[in-house]
Amino acid sequence: AQKVTQAQTEISVVEKEDVTLDCVYETRDTTYYLFWYKQPPSGELVFLIRRNSFDEQNEISGRYSWNFQKSTSSFNFTITASQVVDSAVYFCALSGNSGAGSYQLTFGKGTKLSVIP
Amino acid sequence: SQTIHQWPATLVQPVGSPLSLECTVEGTSNPNLYWYRQAAGRGLQLLFYSVGIGQISSEVPQNLSASRPQDRQFILSSKKLLLSDSGFYLCAWSRGTGAGNEQFFGPGTRLTVL
């Protein structure tokens, strides 16, 4: 069974601070994919990034960066110089390649980030 | 470009009434389609997914059903709503098959059952 744990339920930071959202996953699949989604107050989930299990290179996109470490089964997300518009619930998700049910995204419970001006 | 629509955006229904939520996708063919429910605790639960017309897989036994009458149309239904059916319902699509394709979500329907 697959599992995604986002231990941080809520985080508050002051604008311009850096913040890291943690994600730890469990899977028996040798090939799998990790995702991050953002859910602003409007409710729609916005896709941010996909990473496959064979690519451990960290990725940076503007103020966003992702740190994938297979050794610790973690896929953490860092926002640099946070802004009020970053306030949202962020979900980490996992998809495996084990055949039946492989279309599923297993989501963590989400981390609510509040950026205070 | 692809877009995904859901309606209605908000719905308030009495217990025991029927339900029909609709989702349509534009700009792609033969997408995989998904229905999720997000309860007050924020977690997302996969309810149904479909890889083609008339093909529905149910992930969780419940009071709901899904149908896919056309390639890019996905409908979530119930004959009699329960209080526990309240929540935020999200439709999503992805390309092709397999585990690596990202899912793109619609704007959601907020359902309140009274």
HADDOCK unambig.tbl for C-alpha pairs under 7 A between the chains (distance, minus, plus):
assign (segid A and resid 33 and name CA) (segid B and resid 100 and name CA) 5.72 0.50 0.50
assign (segid A and resid 43 and name CA) (segid B and resid 107 and name CA) 6.57 0.50 0.50
assign (segid A and resid 43 and name CA) (segid B and resid 108 and name CA) 6.85 0.50 0.50
assign (segid A and resid 44 and name CA) (segid B and resid 105 and name CA) 6.52 0.50 0.50
assign (segid A and resid 44 and name CA) (segid B and resid 106 and name CA) 6.20 0.50 0.50
assign (segid A and resid 44 and name CA) (segid B and resid 107 and name CA) 4.62 0.50 0.50
assign (segid A and resid 44 and name CA) (segid B and resid 108 and name CA) 6.36 0.50 0.50
assign (segid A and resid 45 and name CA) (segid B and resid 105 and name CA) 5.75 0.50 0.50
assign (segid A and resid 47 and name CA) (segid B and resid 104 and name CA) 6.72 0.50 0.50
assign (segid A and resid 50 and name CA) (segid B and resid 102 and name CA) 6.96 0.50 0.50
assign (segid A and resid 95 and name CA) (segid B and resid 99 and name CA) 5.49 0.50 0.50
assign (segid A and resid 95 and name CA) (segid B and resid 100 and name CA) 6.81 0.50 0.50
assign (segid A and resid 96 and name CA) (segid B and resid 99 and name CA) 5.62 0.50 0.50
assign (segid A and resid 97 and name CA) (segid B and resid 98 and name CA) 6.93 0.50 0.50
assign (segid A and resid 97 and name CA) (segid B and resid 99 and name CA) 5.45 0.50 0.50
assign (segid A and resid 102 and name CA) (segid B and resid 98 and name CA) 6.28 0.50 0.50
assign (segid A and resid 102 and name CA) (segid B and resid 99 and name CA) 5.28 0.50 0.50
assign (segid A and resid 103 and name CA) (segid B and resid 98 and name CA) 6.01 0.50 0.50
assign (segid A and resid 103 and name CA) (segid B and resid 99 and name CA) 5.31 0.50 0.50
assign (segid A and resid 107 and name CA) (segid B and resid 44 and name CA) 6.40 0.50 0.50
assign (segid A and resid 108 and name CA) (segid B and resid 43 and name CA) 6.83 0.50 0.50
assign (segid A and resid 109 and name CA) (segid B and resid 42 and name CA) 6.27 0.50 0.50
assign (segid A and resid 109 and name CA) (segid B and resid 43 and name CA) 4.50 0.50 0.50
assign (segid A and resid 110 and name CA) (segid B and resid 42 and name CA) 6.82 0.50 0.50
assign (segid A and resid 110 and name CA) (segid B and resid 43 and name CA) 6.70 0.50 0.50
